[in-house]
Amino acid sequence: MSTLKYPALFHFQLLVCLVLCVGCQQGQSTEAVADSNSPVKSTSEKNVPAISGPLPTKVSSPEDNPTTAAKVELGKKLFFDPRLSLTGTVSCNSCHNVMEGGDDGRPSSMGIHGRIGPRNAPTVWNSVFQTSQFWDGRALSLEEQAKGPMVAAPEMGMPDHNKAMERIAAIPGYRTAFAKVFGKEDSVTLENAVKAIAAFERTLITPDSAYDRYVGGNHGALTESQIRGMQLFDSTGCTECHSGPAFNGWKMDATDPLFNEFPRYADSKLVTRYGLAKDLGRFEVTKQAEDKHQFKVPTLRNITITAPYFHNGAVNSLPEAVRLMAESELDVELSDKEVTDIVAFLTALEGEFPQITLPRLPSRAGESILEDQEPAKTNE
């Protein structure tokens, strides 16, 4: 068994779990409810606690950016278009590959000229179920986030946003598409471009995981190991941060950004081994001492396909990531069997991915929009 040194904060969670188990033995049952004030719900058939409701299958859009099919299609084209980068080599999809885990599988992403960024690329899948974007939460919306990479030196590297929009406006097909979506001829603007990209990203949700089916009443959807892992995930204290349907603290209609200290127990040998205390997190944005080592809580949806893990991408193995989180955040040492069960539960969070067809990007006949590009050197 694990060595548990529960902080007082977790005593209530443990008590709730024990009370529920007593209720199970007495044959009490309630139907799973997707929206409740309680962080713990019960299922009707097996009476095994479910720690959250299902992932929503529909996403609302902001009043100033209503979703339309034409806008989503335009946003998809921009998302896949490398011409938004200085060298014409890096698109949004380069670092957030929606053909796989929504990330790029690298410890840190590679931008123009092979430049390496300072942090691991978070997944774009289910990013709409977050109240802030980037590891340090410096963008409060998908629209705001989409502006950053275009002009970030290690990413797309454009000198400024105006230059990026001049590139797009130089393509007749884009001018036509922007006019169709936004209703006027002169509509190729930064604000409209990021609205379109965000509209596409709001379609990137993955409901109907095994866990969601379990919460919905199919109690055969989880294995015994996954059920044990779910119980351990709750009783050990993981739900202090990884709660809610996206397992990142997000709640329906929430707007306030959420951050948590990481690592909390910096003297852990695993923290030292993987250099996890070097990054000061949100402090780099606010310069406020209380924000040192504060990070956005990442979603655990599809966590099985987004390795490597953590803000520096230093951990390649999901079992190692689980062990590290227990030690660095909860001061808990898990046994090998407990790690295996929690990892089994996390595999149940991989949802159904929507079908995405690659877009046909508009071009400019007989003329490149990439200025001052040197020709390829011949091999001698």
VOBA-1610 file (N, C-alpha, C; in pm, whole numbers, padded with zeros to 5 digits, always signed):
BEGIN
Met+00084-00120+00000Met+00000+00000+00000Met+00088+00124+00000Ser+00025+00236-00036Ser+00099+00361-00040Ser+00123+00416+00099Thr+00225+00497+00110Thr+00250+00571+00233Thr+00178+00703+00222Leu+00075+00722+00304Leu-00010+00840+00292Leu+00018+00937+00407Lys+00049+01059+00369Lys+00065+01164+00469Lys-00032+01275+00431Tyr-00162+01253+00460Tyr-00265+01342+00409Tyr-00255+01480+00472Pro-00247+01585+00391Pro-00266+01719+00444Pro-00409+01733+00491Ala-00433+01826+00583Ala-00566+01843+00639Ala-00670+01873+00532Leu-00625+01935+00425Leu-00715+01973+00317Leu-00786+01853+00257Phe-00723+01735+00263Phe-00779+01619+00197Phe-00865+01533+00289His-00870+01567+00420His-00945+01482+00513His-01092+01476+00476Phe-01148+01591+00435Phe-01289+01592+00400Phe-01317+01503+00281Gln-01230+01509+00180Gln-01250+01425+00061Gln-01248+01277+00098Leu-01156+01240+00184Leu-01146+01101+00225Leu-01271+01059+00302Leu-01320+01149+00389Leu-01440+01118+00466Leu-01559+01098+00375Val-01573+01185+00274Val-01684+01171+00180Val-01679+01037+00110Cys-01557+00998+00067Cys-01542+00871-00004Cys-01582+00754+00087Leu-01542+00759+00215Leu-01574+00651+00308Leu-01724+00644+00334Val-01787+00761+00347Val-01931+00764+00369Val-02005+00701+00251Leu-01959+00734+00131Leu-02022+00677+00011Leu-02008+00526+00009Cys-01890+00478+00048Cys-01869+00332+00050Cys-01963+00265+00148Val-01987+00329+00267Val-02081+00274+00364Val-02220+00268+00302Gly-02255+00377+00227Gly-02385+00379+00160Gly-02398+00266+00060Cys-02283+00234-00006Cys-02287+00124-00103Cys-02323-00007-00036Gln-02262-00029+00082Gln-02286-00155+00152Gln-02431-00167+00197Gln-02496-00052+00220Gln-02633-00054+00267Gln-02733-00058+00151Gly-02679-00063+00027Gly-02768-00075-00089Gly-02826+00055-00135Gln-02774+00169-00089Gln-02825+00297-00131Gln-02773+00327-00270Ser-02853+00397-00351Ser-02808+00432-00485Ser-02881+00555-00533Thr-02810+00632-00615Thr-02870+00746-00683Thr-02819+00747-00824Glu-02895+00807-00915Glu-02852+00815-01054Glu-02739+00916-01066Ala-02650+00893-01163Ala-02543+00988-01189Ala-02603+01116-01245Val-02558+01230-01194Val-02607+01360-01236Val-02490+01438-01291Ala-02505+01497-01407Ala-02394+01566-01473Ala-02365+01700-01411Asp-02462+01764-01346Asp-02440+01898-01292Asp-02486+01899-01148Ser-02394+01902-01054Ser-02428+01896-00912Ser-02326+01975-00834Asn-02366+02022-00717Asn-02272+02094-00632Asn-02172+01999-00566Ser-02205+01873-00561Ser-02116+01776-00499Ser-02009+01730-00596Pro-01882+01723-00550Pro-01776+01674-00639Pro-01779+01524-00657Val-01862+01453-00578Val-01870+01308-00587Val-02012+01268-00621Lys-02028+01185-00721Lys-02160+01139-00762Lys-02164+00987-00751Ser-02283+00932-00745Ser-02297+00787-00736Ser-02367+00733-00859Thr-02332+00614-00897Thr-02397+00549-01009Thr-02497+00449-00957Ser-02596+00416-01040Ser-02710+00342-00991Ser-02687+00191-00981Glu-02610+00134-01072Glu-02602-00011-01078Glu-02502-00070-00980Lys-02382-00015-00980Lys-02278-00069-00894Lys-02254+00015-00769Asn-02313+00135-00765Asn-02291+00224-00651Asn-02144+00257-00630Val-02068+00262-00735Val-01928+00302-00724Val-01919+00452-00752Pro-01857+00530-00665Pro-01855+00676-00684Pro-01795+00715-00819Ala-01859+00808-00887Ala-01805+00869-01008Ala-01765+01011-00972Ile-01646+01050-01004Ile-01592+01174-00948Ile-01625+01298-01028Ser-01695+01285-01139Ser-01735+01401-01218Ser-01845+01360-01313Gly-01914+01459-01366Gly-02010+01434-01471Gly-01939+01414-01604Pro-02014+01385-01711Pro-01953+01361-01842Pro-01906+01489-01908Leu-01819+01475-02006Leu-01776+01591-02084Leu-01893+01640-02169Pro-01918+01770-02173Pro-02027+01820-02258Pro-02008+01782-02404Thr-02116+01758-02472Thr-02109+01722-02614Thr-02130+01843-02704Lys-02172+01955-02647Lys-02189+02078-02722Lys-02121+02192-02647Val-02072+02288-02723Val-01998+02400-02666Val-02065+02530-02705Ser-02088+02616-02609Ser-02144+02747-02640Ser-02034+02840-02690Ser-02071+02940-02767Ser-01974+03035-02821Ser-01999+03172-02760Pro-01896+03257-02756Pro-01913+03392-02700Pro-02013+03474-02782Glu-02077+03570-02718Glu-02175+03653-02788Glu-02112+03729-02903Asp-01985+03768-02888Asp-01920+03846-02993Asp-01852+03758-03099Asn-01868+03625-03085Asn-01810+03535-03184Asn-01896+03412-03202Pro-02018+03430-03253Pro-02107+03314-03274Pro-02049+03217-03376Thr-02068+03090-03350Thr-02014+02987-03438Thr-02105+02966-03559Thr-02044+02964-03677Thr-02114+02927-03800Thr-02028+02827-03875Ala-02090+02751-03963Ala-02015+02651-04039Ala-01908+02716-04125Ala-01940+02829-04187Ala-01844+02898-04273Ala-01726+02951-04193Lys-01754+02998-04072Lys-01647+03052-03988Lys-01555+02939-03941Val-01613+02825-03905Val-01533+02710-03863Val-01443+02664-03978Glu-01497+02660-04099Glu-01418+02617-04214Glu-01303+02716-04240Leu-01330+02845-04231Leu-01224+02944-04248Leu-01118+02928-04138Gly-01163+02908-04016Gly-01068+02889-03906Gly-00983+02766-03924Lys-01042+02659-03978Lys-00964+02537-04003Lys-00855+02563-04106Lys-00886+02638-04211Lys-00785+02670-04311Lys-00670+02749-04249Leu-00703+02849-04169Leu-00598+02929-04104Leu-00517+02845-04007Phe-00583+02752-03938Phe-00516+02665-03841Phe-00411+02578-03909Phe-00440+02536-04032Phe-00349+02447-04104Phe-00253+02523-04197Asp-00263+02653-04206Asp-00186+02728-04306Asp-00050+02773-04251Pro+00062+02717-04302Pro+00195+02756-04253Pro+00238+02895-04300Arg+00162+02954-04391Arg+00199+03087-04439Arg+00174+03196-04336Leu+00112+03160-04224Leu+00103+03254-04112Leu+00236+03269-04041Ser+00334+03187-04076Ser+00468+03198-04017Ser+00563+03267-04114Leu+00670+03322-04060Leu+00765+03399-04139Leu+00821+03319-04256Thr+00857+03196-04230Thr+00921+03113-04332Thr+00824+03026-04409Gly+00697+03031-04376Gly+00599+02946-04442Gly+00612+02800-04407Thr+00665+02772-04288Thr+00692+02633-04249Thr+00615+02587-04125Val+00557+02679-04049Val+00496+02644-03921Val+00351+02691-03917Ser+00261+02600-03894Ser+00119+02633-03877Ser+00079+02608-03732Cys-00043+02644-03697Cys-00095+02609-03564Cys-00088+02458-03544Asn-00120+02384-03651Asn-00123+02238-03642Asn+00016+02177-03624Ser+00121+02252-03656Ser+00257+02199-03638Ser+00284+02165-03492Cys+00237+02249-03403Cys+00259+02227-03259Cys+00138+02164-03191His+00021+02175-03255His-00103+02122-03197His-00170+02032-03299Asn-00109+01918-03321Asn-00147+01828-03430Asn-00279+01757-03399Val-00386+01802-03466Val-00518+01743-03441Val-00534+01608-03508Met-00434+01565-03585Met-00437+01430-03639Met-00390+01328-03535Glu-00347+01379-03419Glu-00304+01291-03310Glu-00353+01349-03179Gly-00262+01375-03085Gly-00304+01415-02950Gly-00330+01562-02930Gly-00320+01641-03037Gly-00342+01785-03022Gly-00220+01858-02974Asp-00106+01787-02965Asp+00023+01845-02930Asp+00121+01800-03038Asp+00252+01806-03009Asp+00348+01764-03112Asp+00442+01655-03067Gly+00422+01602-02945Gly+00504+01491-02899Gly+00647+01528-02863Arg+00679+01656-02861Arg+00814+01702-02827Arg+00817+01757-02684Pro+00932+01751-02617Pro+00942+01819-02488Pro+00910+01968-02502Ser+00966+02032-02606Ser+00936+02171-02639Ser+00918+02180-02790Ser+00830+02266-02834Ser+00796+02272-02976Ser+00907+02338-03058Met+00910+02303-03186Met+01007+02360-03279Met+00936+02459-03371Gly+00986+02583-03375Gly+00929+02685-03459Gly+01013+02711-03583Ile+01006+02831-03637Ile+01081+02865-03757Ile+01231+02855-03731His+01304+02823-03837His+01451+02810-03830His+01496+02709-03725Gly+01408+02615-03689Gly+01443+02514-03590Gly+01453+02564-03448Arg+01397+02681-03422Arg+01403+02736-03286Arg+01316+02655-03191Ile+01363+02638-03069Ile+01293+02558-02968Ile+01233+02651-02864Gly+01104+02633-02836Gly+01036+02714-02737Gly+01069+02670-02595Pro+01027+02749-02497Pro+01064+02720-02357Pro+00976+02618-02288Arg+00858+02586-02344Arg+00765+02498-02274Arg+00703+02396-02367Asn+00647+02292-02307Asn+00577+02187-02379Asn+00445+02240-02435Ala+00408+02199-02554Ala+00284+02244-02617Ala+00164+02171-02555Pro+00070+02243-02493Pro-00051+02177-02441Pro-00138+02129-02555Thr-00220+02030-02528Thr-00311+01981-02631Thr-00418+02085-02662Val-00457+02090-02789Val-00567+02178-02829Val-00701+02109-02814Trp-00700+01976-02804Trp-00826+01904-02781Trp-00885+01944-02647Asn-01012+01980-02647Asn-01086+02019-02527Asn-01032+02146-02462Ser-00953+02224-02537Ser-00901+02348-02480Ser-01011+02449-02452Val-01127+02430-02512Val-01239+02520-02485Val-01286+02505-02340Phe-01259+02391-02278Phe-01300+02367-02140Phe-01191+02413-02043Gln-01142+02533-02065Gln-01041+02595-01979Gln-01074+02742-01966Thr-01043+02800-01852Thr-01070+02942-01831Thr-00950+03029-01864Ser-00839+02968-01901Ser-00723+03044-01950Ser-00640+02952-02039Gln-00556+03013-02120Gln-00473+02938-02215Gln-00326+02967-02186Phe-00238+02881-02239Phe-00095+02879-02210Phe-00074+02827-02067Trp+00044+02772-02042Trp+00075+02718-01909Trp+00064+02824-01800Asp+00097+02949-01834Asp+00093+03056-01734Asp-00038+03134-01737Gly-00133+03091-01818Gly-00265+03153-01818Gly-00270+03296-01868Arg-00174+03335-01951Arg-00169+03477-01991Arg-00275+03515-02093Ala-00345+03420-02150Ala-00457+03449-02240Ala-00584+03392-02178Leu-00689+03473-02175Leu-00812+03430-02109Leu-00915+03373-02206Ser-00882+03367-02334Ser-00976+03312-02432Ser-00899+03246-02545Leu-00969+03163-02621Leu-00907+03101-02738Leu-00871+03207-02841Glu-00953+03311-02852Glu-00924+03419-02945Glu-00794+03488-02908Glu-00777+03520-02780Glu-00655+03588-02736Glu-00533+03498-02752Gln-00549+03370-02725Gln-00436+03278-02739Gln-00387+03270-02883Ala-00479+03274-02979Ala-00442+03258-03119Ala-00353+03371-03170Lys-00355+03484-03102Lys-00271+03597-03145Lys-00124+03574-03115Gly-00094+03506-03003Gly+00042+03498-02954Gly+00143+03432-03045Pro+00118+03308-03090Pro+00219+03235-03168Pro+00260+03304-03298Met+00170+03380-03359Met+00205+03444-03486Met+00329+03531-03475Val+00344+03600-03364Val+00454+03697-03350Val+00557+03653-03246Ala+00546+03531-03197Ala+00644+03478-03101Ala+00768+03432-03176Ala+00884+03480-03135Ala+01008+03449-03207Ala+01037+03300-03217Pro+01014+03219-03112Pro+01043+03075-03127Pro+00934+02998-03200Glu+00825+03064-03237Glu+00713+02992-03298Glu+00698+03033-03445Met+00600+03117-03478Met+00579+03155-03617Met+00667+03272-03661Gly+00708+03354-03566Gly+00813+03452-03590Gly+00781+03568-03683Met+00652+03600-03707Met+00621+03716-03790Met+00663+03844-03717Pro+00709+03947-03790Pro+00756+04069-03724Pro+00646+04142-03649Asp+00523+04133-03699Asp+00408+04193-03630Asp+00280+04136-03691His+00169+04164-03625His+00041+04109-03671His-00002+04169-03805Asn+00031+04294-03829Asn-00006+04356-03956Asn+00056+04281-04073Lys+00183+04242-04057Lys+00251+04168-04163Lys+00182+04034-04188Ala+00141+03970-04079Ala+00073+03841-04094Ala-00058+03857-04171Met-00133+03962-04141Met-00261+03984-04209Met-00242+04030-04353Glu-00134+04102-04381Glu-00104+04139-04519Glu-00081+04013-04603Arg-00013+03915-04546Arg+00009+03788-04615Arg-00124+03724-04655Ile-00215+03716-04557Ile-00343+03650-04581Ile-00427+03730-04679Ala-00427+03862-04664Ala-00508+03947-04751Ala-00459+03946-04895Ala-00335+03905-04917Ala-00280+03900-05052Ala-00333+03781-05131Ile-00408+03694-05066Ile-00461+03573-05131Ile-00609+03594-05161Pro-00648+03599-05288Pro-00787+03627-05325Pro-00888+03535-05256Gly-00856+03407-05248Gly-00949+03314-05187Gly-00978+03345-05042Tyr-00878+03393-04970Tyr-00900+03431-04830Tyr-00984+03558-04822Arg-00961+03653-04910Arg-01042+03776-04908Arg-01189+03742-04928Thr-01216+03651-05020Thr-01354+03609-05046Thr-01413+03538-04924Ala-01336+03449-04862Ala-01386+03373-04747Ala-01412+03464-04626Phe-01323+03558-04600Phe-01343+03652-04489Phe-01468+03736-04513Ala-01486+03783-04638Ala-01603+03865-04669Ala-01732+03786-04650Lys-01730+03657-04687Lys-01848+03572-04671Lys-01883+03554-04523Val-01781+03534-04440Val-01804+03507-04298Val-01839+03633-04220Phe-01769+03742-04248Phe-01782+03862-04165Phe-01861+03975-04232Gly-01907+03953-04355Gly-02007+04040-04411Gly-01960+04168-04476Lys-01833+04186-04499Lys-01788+04305-04571Lys-01657+04274-04642Glu-01628+04355-04743Glu-01512+04328-04828Glu-01380+04339-04752Asp-01364+04447-04677Asp-01237+04473-04609Asp-01239+04410-04469Ser-01238+04277-04463Ser-01257+04209-04335Ser-01141+04118-04295Val-01032+04121-04372Val-00915+04040-04334Val-00838+04117-04227Thr-00881+04098-04103Thr-00818+04165-03988Thr-00774+04061-03887Leu-00687+04103-03798Leu-00641+04012-03692Leu-00757+03964-03607Glu-00844+04055-03568Glu-00956+04017-03481Glu-01044+03913-03547Asn-01070+03929-03675Asn-01154+03831-03746Asn-01080+03699-03766Ala-00951+03706-03791Ala-00873+03582-03810Ala-00874+03496-03684Val-00852+03559-03568Val-00847+03479-03445Val-00987+03434-03404Lys-01090+03508-03442Lys-01226+03461-03416Lys-01254+03333-03495Ala-01207+03330-03619Ala-01228+03211-03702Ala-01149+03092-03646Ile-01024+03114-03610Ile-00943+03005-03554Ile-01007+02952-03427Ala-01054+03042-03339Ala-01117+02999-03214Ala-01246+02922-03241Ala-01321+02963-03342Ala-01445+02892-03376Ala-01414+02748-03416Phe-01307+02729-03493Phe-01266+02593-03529Phe-01223+02515-03404Glu-01145+02577-03319Glu-01096+02508-03200Glu-01210+02468-03106Arg-01322+02540-03109Arg-01436+02503-03025Arg-01505+02376-03074Thr-01469+02330-03191Thr-01524+02202-03239Thr-01437+02085-03196Leu-01322+02113-03135Leu-01225+02007-03102Leu-01252+01952-02962Ile-01360+01879-02949Ile-01395+01819-02821Ile-01406+01668-02840Thr-01377+01594-02732Thr-01375+01447-02742Thr-01459+01383-02632Pro-01591+01387-02646Pro-01677+01322-02547Pro-01685+01172-02571Asp-01774+01108-02499Asp-01805+00966-02515Asp-01684+00876-02490Ser-01607+00911-02389Ser-01501+00820-02344Ser-01565+00706-02265Ala-01485+00606-02231Ala-01537+00496-02147Ala-01589+00551-02015Tyr-01520+00652-01960Tyr-01566+00713-01835Tyr-01701+00781-01855Asp-01717+00854-01966Asp-01844+00921-01992Asp-01957+00820-02006Arg-01931+00709-02070Arg-02034+00606-02084Arg-02068+00546-01947Tyr-01968+00531-01864Tyr-01989+00481-01728Tyr-02079+00576-01649Val-02047+00705-01655Val-02128+00804-01585Val-02270+00807-01640Gly-02282+00780-01770Gly-02413+00780-01831Gly-02497+00657-01801Gly-02443+00562-01727Gly-02521+00447-01685Gly-02471+00312-01734Asn-02372+00313-01825Asn-02316+00187-01873Asn-02203+00145-01778His-02237+00072-01674His-02140+00043-01569His-02044-00070-01606Gly-02062-00126-01724Gly-01964-00220-01776Gly-01857-00152-01859Ala-01866-00018-01872Ala-01772+00055-01955Ala-01633+00062-01893Leu-01624+00050-01759Leu-01496+00054-01691Leu-01459-00084-01639Thr-01331-00117-01645Thr-01282-00242-01588Thr-01271-00228-01437Glu-01251-00339-01370Glu-01233-00335-01225Glu-01110-00251-01188Ser-01004-00264-01267Ser-00883-00185-01240Ser-00911-00037-01257Gln-00987+00000-01359Gln-01020+00141-01380Gln-01107+00196-01268Ile-01199+00116-01218Ile-01283+00158-01107Ile-01198+00178-00981Arg-01106+00086-00955Arg-01016+00104-00840Arg-00933+00232-00859Gly-00886+00252-00981Gly-00807+00372-01008Gly-00886+00499-00987Met-01013+00498-01027Met-01100+00614-01007Met-01118+00642-00858Gln-01137+00538-00779Gln-01151+00556-00635Gln-01022+00610-00573Leu-00909+00556-00616Leu-00780+00605-00566Leu-00755+00749-00608Phe-00791+00783-00732Phe-00773+00918-00784Phe-00844+01018-00694Asp-00963+00980-00646Asp-01039+01069-00559Asp-00987+01068-00416Ser-00970+00949-00358Ser-00934+00941-00216Ser-00793+00989-00188Thr-00703+00979-00287Thr-00567+01026-00268Thr-00559+01177-00270Gly-00654+01243-00333Gly-00657+01390-00335Gly-00635+01452-00471Cys-00628+01371-00577Cys-00603+01425-00711Cys-00712+01522-00755Thr-00835+01501-00704Thr-00947+01585-00747Thr-00943+01724-00685Glu-00848+01750-00599Glu-00834+01888-00549Glu-00810+01983-00666Cys-00731+01939-00763Cys-00702+02021-00882Cys-00772+01966-01006His-00768+01834-01023His-00820+01772-01145His-00964+01724-01123Ser-01053+01822-01108Ser-01195+01793-01089Ser-01273+01840-01210Gly-01404+01814-01208Gly-01488+01859-01317Gly-01481+01770-01439Pro-01567+01793-01537Pro-01576+01703-01652Pro-01452+01698-01739Ala-01369+01804-01737Ala-01244+01803-01814Ala-01125+01763-01727Phe-01151+01736-01599Phe-01047+01697-01504Phe-00935+01801-01497Asn-00976+01928-01493Asn-00881+02039-01480Asn-00936+02151-01392Gly-01044+02122-01319Gly-01106+02222-01233Gly-01212+02306-01301Trp-01229+02289-01433Trp-01327+02369-01507Trp-01469+02331-01469Lys-01555+02434-01458Lys-01697+02414-01435Lys-01776+02488-01543Met-01895+02441-01571Met-01979+02503-01672Met-01998+02651-01643Asp-01976+02735-01744Asp-01994+02881-01737Asp-01891+02949-01646Ala-01787+02879-01606Ala-01682+02943-01525Ala-01602+03040-01610Thr-01559+03150-01551Thr-01480+03250-01623Thr-01351+03285-01552Asp-01344+03265-01422Asp-01223+03301-01348Asp-01113+03198-01374Pro-00993+03243-01411Pro-00884+03149-01437Pro-00840+03078-01310Leu-00800+02952-01324Leu-00757+02870-01211Leu-00609+02838-01223Phe-00538+02850-01111Phe-00397+02815-01109Phe-00366+02739-00980Asn-00268+02652-00988Asn-00225+02579-00871Asn-00073+02573-00865Glu-00022+02563-00745Glu+00122+02559-00725Glu+00178+02425-00773Phe+00284+02433-00850Phe+00352+02312-00895Phe+00501+02342-00913Pro+00588+02267-00848Pro+00557+02161-00751Pro+00528+02217-00613Arg+00443+02150-00540Arg+00409+02193-00404Arg+00515+02144-00305Tyr+00561+02022-00325Tyr+00667+01965-00240Tyr+00794+01955-00324Ala+00867+02065-00329Ala+00981+02075-00421Ala+01100+01991-00379Asp+01098+01936-00258Asp+01211+01854-00213Asp+01202+01710-00263Ser+01098+01679-00340Ser+01085+01545-00396Ser+01203+01516-00490Lys+01256+01395-00481Lys+01368+01357-00567Lys+01327+01359-00714Leu+01200+01328-00740Leu+01154+01328-00878Leu+01147+01470-00935Val+01113+01567-00851Val+01112+01707-00894Val+01251+01749-00935Thr+01350+01711-00854Thr+01490+01744-00885Thr+01536+01672-01011Arg+01501+01545-01023Arg+01545+01465-01138Arg+01498+01526-01269Tyr+01374+01577-01272Tyr+01317+01628-01396Tyr+01319+01781-01408Gly+01382+01847-01313Gly+01399+01992-01322Gly+01270+02070-01323Leu+01171+02023-01249Leu+01038+02082-01256Leu+01022+02212-01178Ala+01118+02246-01094Ala+01106+02369-01015Ala+01178+02487-01078Lys+01239+02466-01193Lys+01316+02574-01256Lys+01226+02682-01315Asp+01113+02643-01369Asp+01020+02737-01433Asp+00935+02804-01326Leu+00931+02937-01324Leu+00856+03011-01223Leu+00710+03032-01260Gly+00669+02978-01374Gly+00527+02979-01409Gly+00468+03117-01429Arg+00353+03140-01368Arg+00279+03264-01389Arg+00356+03388-01345Phe+00452+03371-01258Phe+00536+03484-01212Phe+00601+03555-01330Glu+00634+03479-01435Glu+00700+03538-01551Glu+00608+03637-01623Val+00477+03626-01600Val+00380+03718-01660Val+00349+03834-01567Thr+00322+03804-01440Thr+00274+03906-01347Thr+00384+03974-01265Lys+00496+03902-01246Lys+00606+03948-01161Lys+00561+03966-01015Gln+00454+03899-00979Gln+00406+03898-00841Gln+00459+03776-00769Ala+00517+03797-00649Ala+00582+03687-00577Ala+00487+03571-00551Glu+00360+03600-00528Glu+00264+03494-00497Glu+00234+03406-00618Asp+00276+03449-00736Asp+00251+03371-00856Asp+00368+03280-00895Lys+00471+03275-00812Lys+00582+03185-00843Lys+00535+03040-00839His+00569+02966-00945His+00534+02825-00958His+00384+02800-00966Gln+00307+02901-01005Gln+00164+02883-01029Gln+00143+02852-01178Phe+00069+02746-01204Phe+00044+02704-01341Phe-00105+02675-01361Lys-00149+02688-01486Lys-00282+02642-01522Lys-00289+02491-01502Val-00402+02442-01455Val-00420+02297-01438Val-00457+02237-01573Pro-00376+02149-01629Pro-00407+02092-01761Pro-00518+01988-01752Thr-00592+01974-01861Thr-00692+01869-01868Thr-00625+01732-01870Leu-00693+01634-01813Leu-00644+01496-01818Leu-00717+01415-01926Arg-00807+01478-01998Arg-00872+01411-02110Arg-00766+01377-02215Asn-00767+01253-02261Asn-00673+01204-02364Asn-00527+01213-02318Ile-00505+01211-02187Ile-00369+01224-02135Ile-00278+01110-02181Thr-00338+00998-02218Thr-00259+00883-02261Thr-00187+00907-02393Ile-00231+01005-02472Ile-00170+01026-02604Ile-00104+01163-02616Thr-00069+01225-02502Thr-00007+01358-02507Thr+00131+01362-02441Ala+00197+01247-02431Ala+00334+01247-02378Ala+00425+01326-02473Pro+00532+01385-02421Pro+00579+01386-02283Pro+00501+01486-02197Tyr+00519+01476-02065Tyr+00431+01543-01971Tyr+00498+01658-01897Phe+00412+01744-01842Phe+00446+01862-01763Phe+00493+01978-01850His+00506+02093-01788His+00534+02216-01863His+00667+02212-01936Asn+00760+02129-01890Asn+00890+02120-01960Asn+00903+01991-02042Gly+00796+01911-02044Gly+00799+01789-02125Gly+00910+01693-02088Ala+00947+01690-01960Ala+01062+01612-01917Ala+01029+01466-01885Val+00902+01434-01869Val+00862+01299-01826Val+00794+01228-01942Asn+00850+01117-01987Asn+00798+01046-02103Asn+00691+00943-02070Ser+00688+00897-01946Ser+00604+00784-01908Ser+00485+00832-01824Leu+00364+00786-01858Leu+00247+00822-01779Leu+00252+00764-01638Pro+00293+00639-01617Pro+00307+00591-01479Pro+00405+00676-01398Glu+00515+00719-01460Glu+00610+00804-01388Glu+00547+00939-01357Ala+00465+00991-01448Ala+00398+01119-01424Ala+00300+01107-01308Val+00228+00996-01300Val+00135+00974-01189Val+00210+00966-01057Arg+00319+00891-01055Arg+00398+00878-00933Arg+00454+01014-00889Leu+00501+01090-00988Leu+00560+01221-00958Leu+00454+01316-00903Met+00335+01318-00963Met+00230+01407-00914Met+00190+01374-00771Ala+00182+01246-00739Ala+00146+01206-00604Ala+00249+01257-00503Glu+00376+01245-00538Glu+00481+01287-00445Glu+00495+01438-00438Ser+00491+01505-00554Ser+00520+01648-00557Ser+00401+01735-00518Glu+00277+01684-00534Glu+00160+01764-00504Glu+00088+01720-00377Leu+00092+01591-00346Leu+00013+01539-00235Leu+00097+01478-00123Asp+00228+01471-00146Asp+00317+01410-00048Asp+00274+01267-00018Val+00243+01194-00125Val+00195+01057-00115Val+00285+00968-00200Glu+00326+00855-00141Glu+00406+00757-00216Glu+00316+00641-00255Leu+00290+00626-00384Leu+00200+00522-00433Leu+00274+00390-00455Ser+00205+00281-00434Ser+00260+00150-00467Ser+00251+00128-00617Asp+00324+00028-00666Asp+00320-00001-00809Asp+00178-00038-00853Lys+00106-00113-00771Lys-00031-00154-00806Lys-00122-00033-00811Glu-00105+00060-00719Glu-00189+00180-00718Glu-00162+00265-00843Val-00035+00276-00879Val-00001+00350-01001Val-00067+00284-01122Thr-00059+00152-01128Thr-00119+00079-01239Thr-00268+00104-01249Asp-00338+00104-01136Asp-00482+00126-01137Asp-00518+00269-01176Ile-00443+00367-01127Ile-00471+00507-01163Ile-00446+00529-01311Val-00338+00472-01365Val-00312+00483-01508Val-00424+00417-01587Ala-00473+00303-01539Ala-00584+00236-01606Ala-00706+00328-01610Phe-00733+00397-01500Phe-00845+00492-01499Phe-00824+00604-01599Leu-00702+00656-01607Leu-00674+00766-01699Leu-00694+00724-01845Thr-00672+00596-01874Thr-00697+00550-02011Thr-00846+00558-02046Ala-00930+00556-01944Ala-01075+00564-01967Ala-01120+00705-02003Leu-01028+00802-02001Leu-01062+00941-02033Leu-01034+00975-02179Glu-00992+00877-02258Glu-00969+00902-02400Glu-01103+00893-02473Gly-01144+01005-02534Gly-01276+01012-02593Gly-01280+00984-02742Glu-01395+01011-02801Glu-01415+00994-02945Glu-01373+01122-03017Phe-01289+01109-03118Phe-01238+01224-03190Phe-01324+01250-03314Pro-01360+01376-03338Pro-01441+01406-03456Pro-01361+01386-03584Gln-01431+01353-03691Gln-01367+01336-03821Gln-01323+01472-03873Ile-01196+01486-03909Ile-01145+01611-03963Ile-01085+01585-04101Thr-01134+01657-04198Thr-01079+01648-04333Thr-00983+01764-04354Leu-00871+01737-04417Leu-00774+01843-04442Leu-00834+01947-04537Pro-00817+02076-04506Pro-00875+02179-04592Pro-00792+02203-04717Arg-00857+02251-04820Arg-00789+02297-04940Arg-00758+02445-04921Leu-00628+02482-04910Leu-00591+02619-04881Leu-00593+02704-05008Pro-00644+02825-05000Pro-00643+02913-05116Pro-00500+02959-05147Ser-00475+02989-05273Ser-00342+03033-05312Ser-00352+03150-05407Arg-00237+03195-05454Arg-00232+03307-05549Arg-00164+03257-05675Ala-00235+03259-05785Ala-00188+03195-05907Ala-00056+03253-05956Gly+00042+03166-05971Gly+00168+03204-06033Gly+00255+03296-05953Glu+00226+03314-05825Glu+00304+03410-05746Glu+00308+03368-05600Ser+00426+03366-05542Ser+00441+03330-05401Ser+00411+03452-05313Ile+00358+03426-05194Ile+00338+03535-05099Ile+00450+03539-04995Leu+00548+03449-05009Leu+00661+03447-04916Leu+00772+03535-04975Glu+00789+03653-04919Glu+00882+03749-04973Glu+01025+03717-04932Asp+01119+03756-05021Asp+01262+03751-04989Asp+01308+03611-04949Gln+01255+03509-05015Gln+01297+03372-04987Gln+01413+03335-05078Glu+01521+03289-05019Glu+01638+03249-05099Glu+01609+03115-05166Pro+01660+03095-05288Pro+01638+02967-05355Pro+01715+02855-05287Ala+01669+02732-05309Ala+01737+02617-05251Ala+01877+02604-05309Lys+01971+02565-05222Lys+02109+02546-05267Lys+02123+02410-05333Thr+02198+02407-05441Thr+02218+02280-05511Thr+02323+02197-05440Asn+02310+02068-05449Asn+02412+01978-05393Asn+02521+01955-05496Glu+02641+01977-05457Glu+02754+01960-05549Glu+02833+01833-05516
//
